[in-house]
Amino acid sequence: MKIQFTLMALLLSCASPIAIAAPMVAAPAGNFEGSETTPGVLAFKGIRYASSPAGLQRWQPPRPPNKVAGTLAAKSYGPSCLQPRAPSAPPLATSEDCLYLNVWTPSANSRAPLPVMVWLHGGGFLTGDGRIPGEILAAQGVVVVSMNYRLGPLGFMAHEALSRNVANFGLLDMVAALDWVAANIRSFGGDPGNVTIFGVSAGGQAVNLLMVSPLATGKFHRAIAQSGYATWALPRSAHAPMPAPRDAGMGIADSAETLSGEVIARVDPRPQSAASLVALEGQALVNAVRGFQLPIVDGSSLPEEPAALFLRGRQAAVPFMTGGNSFEGTVMPQAAISADAFEGMLGGDFEPLQKLYAEDFAISRDRGVMRMFGDMRYLLSARVLARSMAKVNQPSWLYYVDLAAEQLPPGSPGTPHAYDQALLFDTDPKASALARQTGERLRRYWIGFAKDGRPNAEGLASWVECCNATDRWMVFAARDQVRDGIIKEKLDLLTARYERRWPNNEPSVVK
């Protein structure tokens, strides 16, 4: 671990100098001065991992940055990527020049390099950044990295006026950050040969994208997709393979060029050239998105929808964890999908599904539809992907967070979407003692997985692999336990529907 300390004199009085140790790292990317804001953990923030993607570099692959000249004071976050901001939201420094990452590492010297955990933030590929309490995981013996990546139409664009085949520039940013980790993380005490990628929601989907993107091959060694949505229909560019699957409503798949054109037209309805697109105001572009931003099947950075590639055995051959929560449907309003629109999307499948969700529909239609939406978008994805890891002879583990009422935020009919992130990073100030204990167990399982590729830790319930004989889920609740066949009938029906989206039912789901 190549971390050194320099002494700086801080005069609290004329006669009483106090020496403060400042952690310093000399890495291939340059020299960095961090801080020990938490006892036992060093933080290095605001490190550029790629050159600015603004101006003429908009909608271009990220470029390596220049080596830092002198020493960078890496003590504060870089600006977040441009994103919509509600008037009531706290102030946030944003910029189109936003490709920065952050590193947290234990301050104690380690004889051997430590496992690395790379966090991919959520936010519907439209909001969010790398500002996390990384010290809470680093304190337990891992090196933690977080990053920003381009969001909204600045990160995912397939306009006809652009000549590039690649449409997922935010995904390219993630790959560039992994390249930076490979080249530099040893200087921070990390093991470049033991990198785990993990994230929630869009971050979980980002894990799924990296699992199948040929651009990310060999750049990580374990993966945790929390509430990803690999089975959800994605828009397709003109470079996507044919024949195309049906969309979520069993109709013609969405054209990424059409959707991108609609976003641009909300900013400027005039015909566009590549030069005029680059000149459009960035904040106006991200404000023009309705609902979430979806990644694009562009045939190159993303050759096909992730679940289809998993089922064909074209994912990374690494140990894989995935799962979700018992009431993922809380995210439905943010997705800008109404109950009526979702019922119309399901068509003739709505009625048989409604019978399986009768308990929720007895309370209200909205509750039933939201529960159905959450299971279809997130838990279906988890089960399909976990089963598919047999295609590459790699183990997989499924989890399901189903907290008891006394562990939940008030009024929740189940564990909300992304609440496992709050548990994992201990960021809910109102969490009960029981919920905080669940979060501590999650951290121990996650770190155990990062260390040796198996989510087990001494003193915790044994978490067995998912799919040797049946679907085995670790259920996180007041008492953790492995259970078979979580919401099996619902997922079986949703799986059959998913298979019908593909021509000739190919790829078929592992039984």
Secondary structure, DSSP 4 states (H G I P E B T S, - for coil): --EEEEEEEEESSTT-EEEEEEEEEEETTEEEE-EEEETTEEEEEEEE-S----GGGTTS---PPPPPPSEEE--SPPPEEP----TTSPP--EES---EEEEEEESS--SSPEEEEEEE--STTTS--S---THHHHTTS-EEEEE----HHHHB---TT---S--BHHHHHHHHHHHHHHHHGGGGTEEEEEEEEEEETHHHHHHHHHHH-GGGTTS-SEEEEES--TTS---B-TTS-SSPPP-TTSSPPPBHHHHHHHHHHHH--S---HHHHHHS-HHHHHHT--S-----B-SSSS-S-HHHHHHTT-S--S-EEEEEETBGGGGTTTTT--HHHHHHHHGGGHHHHHHHTHHHHHH-HHHHHHHHHHIIIIIHHHHHHHHHGGGGT--EEEEEE---GGGSPTT-SSPBTTHHHHHHHT--TT--HHHHHHHHHHHHHHHHHHHHSS---TTS-----S-SSS-EEEEESSS-EEEE-TTHHHHHHHHHHHHHTSGGG-SPPP-
